[in-house]
Structures are given as C-alpha cells and as structure tokens.
Amino acid sequence: MDLKLGVLALLEAKPEKAAEVKEFLIGGKDIVDREPGTRTWYAFQIDDTHFGIFDSFADEDGRNAHLGGEIPKALGQVGPDLLAKDPDLRTVDLLAVKHEEDDANS
C-alpha cells in the first residue's frame, strides 16, 4: 500500500451533543467505504467531547475527491448544531507508513 497523503480533522463536540457526534462518525464509515481513493479511514474519540478523523490516500486526486465528498458535506450541515467550534482540518504528507496485510482475507 503506497500511502503518501493524509487528512487529520479534530472535532470538539458540544457537551450535550457528544453522543450524536460519535454516532455521526460511526455512520461515516459506510460513506467512505464507497470512496475508492480513500485508502484508510479512522474515526476516533480522544475524550468525552473531543473526536477526530484520519484518512490516508495514495495521491492528491484521492484526497481531493474525499475533501469534496459526502463526509465534509455532511459535517458542514450538522457541524453548527453538534460542534462547539469549527473543525480543525489539516492536510498532511505521510513520511513513513507501516501496514500489515490481514492474512485472514488472503
């Protein structure tokens, strides 16, 4: 897997909306499963109100397709209601990647 690029999004939920943010992120996997250019996608929880998403891509086309895709659009719609502030969104260049192939799928 030749991964070169990433996106890191850090999210702060309004305290009373944290459970809804969690469900939004869990539901996001179904959307990114349909994005061929998104090679890995992680949604994670840091503490009670802080969450994040990390994605990786082989090329700029895949990253741009994701950034213009359904997850950012959906986040733009629900963000004002669910989030305490705008997401902290950063594009990153991956310097080193370790990936183990799942032998069970071979």
N, C-alpha and C positions, 0 to 999 in steps of 0.2 A: 504494500500500500504506500504510494508515494504522496504523502500529505505535506503541503508546503504553506498553506494559509489557514487562518482561523478567525473566528469572531468570538469575543467574550462580551456577554451582556450581563450586567449586575443590576438586580432589581430590588427595590425596597417596598414592601407591601405596607399599606395602611394596616395598623394592628388588627382592626376588626375584619380585614379582608384577606388575611394571610392564607386561610384555608382555601379561598377562591383562587388565589394566585397559584397555590400548589396544584389544584385541580386543572387550572388552565395549562400549566406546564406539563402535567402528566398527559393531558389530551393532545398536546402539541406533537407528541411522537407520531401519531397517526398522520399528521400533515407532512412532517419531514421524511417519513417513510416513502412518500411519493416524489421526493426530490432526488433525482439521480446524482446531482452534483454535490449534495451534502453527504460526505463520506462517513463522518461520525457526528453524533449529536448527543449532548449530555444536558439534562436539566437537573439542577441540584439545589439543596437547601443548606444555607450556612447557619442560620439560627432561626428564631421564631418569626422574624419579619424579613430576613434577607435571603434572596434566591439568586440563581444565576443560570445562564445557558452558555455552553461552549460547543462550538461547531468546528469541524475541520473540512478542508477542501484541497483537491489536487491542483486547482488552477483558479484564476481570477474569474473566469466565466461562471464556475460553480458557486463561488462566493457571491458574485453579483446577482445571480439568479435567486439565491437564498435571501439576500438582503432586500430584493424586490418581491419576495414571495409572500405566502399566506401568513406565516408566523409574525413577521413585522407588521403586516396589515392588521391582523387580529389584535396584536399588542397595542397598536395605535388606537384601536377602537375601545378596548377595555381598560387601557392604562390609566386614563384620568380618573376612573372610578375605583380601581384596585390599588394603584401605586401612590406612595407618599411623595414621590418626585419622579422626574423623567428618568428612564433607564440610562445607565452608564454603559454606552456601547463603544467597543473598541475593536478595530481590526488589528490582527497580529500576524507576524510572519513566524512560522514554526521553524525552530533551529534544529531540533532533534526529536524523533518520534520512536517510541517502542511500541510495537503492536504484535501480539501473539495471535496466530490463527487458531480458531476454535476447531480442534480435532474432531469434535462430535459432529460437525457439519461437513466433514470431508467424505 
